[in-house]
């Protein structure tokens, strides 16, 4: 039974499981499953084999239940297998090591036979886990439909309280533990397998929010929430600290399922007055309440109090972490569906209308309104949304306007002609079917309007286009936009890395992608990369750029893995009117641009408190423009996309 209904959310985070601590021998598993499902849990994390089993010649695997006691759909939908916790493949004891390897393979084989969707494998017993990872990697290569979730305790990576300080004072040589390091070591040994995930054990104490934030870029599938992590409220019911609540809410937003684990520490009745129960009628029909139901009810309370997904997020949900190649608007003509999507972004055109209105007022004083007609050119007019915004700005300000709509796509020009005729704008709008770089304008413009910006600002060749079009502009003319700046920040993005790795070539790692970033950890605040201003009449003007940036991670973050850089832009349309997608200044409810992602061929490990230094180039050739990028610290990477060999934008 889902934790609740949240508008727009159809993710797995709606479902909550419970860990079975005692081995359900005999017919115990069906009874435990029935009781748990009737108590509104959705699935079990259950042991598959008797924990006392050790392999001996001729022994039959003592499984928890025959595959016949549950239907195939029950095994698949309601059981996550728990591999025996005694397994230790890096033990100094050779017999234990060999027994562990054999048992692990036997239990995974049984889980595969049951068609389970996932199995939780125990955490590494020590920091050195190469043999464990080797065996798991061998198993992963033979799996097709089942995932392995490595159980990792979410332990502190820094001193957080007085008790911890006392421990360190008593033992000066003691080191703080960062369980992320265990996970990182294990997944590197397993070659970033796309079927290896994390199940995080949530304990009573948590590290800082910066440290926790790293996990949102990792493939976390489950948060195993220990009952010991719960506090008790004034009425005796379980509750969580603010930090735990924030973490769980973040997991809900990232499709992470919660699994309740442990013994009940709160002896409360589910039907007591004021309980946070989802369905009291359901409770009355339940003969005996599940011991962990109060914890489940609190999870439902946390889930249900989350705000509904905004309309924009619902629209974008299918694009989350989906890699798309950026548009090539100069080389290719856009399709009607692409135009239609962009034209629905009313926020963008409202900003353009505001900017044009301000420019018109600055160009024509109130005394000149009846005698002066402003010449405005829309370069890259598409199907006419900027033409409409310009005319509405003129009507709003009472200024007279003459519009040239310049568009190279002959198919969009057909639509433009229909729009002008339909709206009765023939006397005000002249349509020019031409590339703006080739057209000879009959007169100079007072205002030049364009929407040539890409996710990285200049990545759809706005500088080159406007350099070619600025000859239309009077010396005191206004360009809208007047300037734009690109930004980048380092990110952990395991899913994006694995999706690119699946192509099995270098070229895809040297390509920039437009992507609705979701399962990412943003490791440091964005910094400016390249800036362009228009018009630029300098005879020495060049659109080539080079910059180097250094990012400092917050001290309490701990170590991390950088998979690439997220890119954004911010544009000044005119004076104080701007639009952009840079996270700190982004225009609300605008969906025309997703961020851009520059991947690294090999993820870079960044030790705690080490700076990240990256170099970016914007290169220009006779027929194309391209980016090159490279990391130089904490360790050097190859220069990506040298000479634009893998990715470029055609002129």
Secondary structure, DSSP 8 states (H G I E B T S, - for coil): --S---TT--SGGG-EEEE--S--TTTHHHHHHHHHHHTT--EEEEESB-TT----TT----BSS-TTSS-HHHHHHHEEEE--TT--TT-S-HHHHHHHHHHHHHHHHHHHHTT-SEEEE---SSS--HHHHHHHHHHHHH-SS-EEEEEEE---SS--SHHHHHHHHH-TT-----HHHHHHHHHHHTTT-TTEEEEEEE-SS---HHHHHGGGGS-EEEEEEEGGG-EE-TTS-EE--HHHHHHHHHHHHTT-EEEEES-------TTSTT---S-HHHHHH-SS--TTHHHHHHHHHHHHTS----HHHHHHGGGBT--EE---TTTS---HHHHHHHHT-HHHHHHHHHHHHHHHHHHS-GGGTTT-EEEEEEES-TTSHHHHHHHHHHHHHT-EEEEEEEE--HHHHHHHHHHHHHHT-TTTEEEEES-TTT---SS-EEEEEE---BTTBSTT-HHHHHHHHGGGEEEEEEEES-EEEEEEEEEE-HHHHHHHHTT-SSGGGGSEEEEB--S-EE-S--EEEEEEESS---TT----EEEEEEE---GGG--EEEEEEEEEEEEEEETTEEEE--TTT--TT--S--EEEEEEEEEEEE-TT--EEEEEEEEE-SSEEEEEEEEEESS----BTGGGSS--EE-
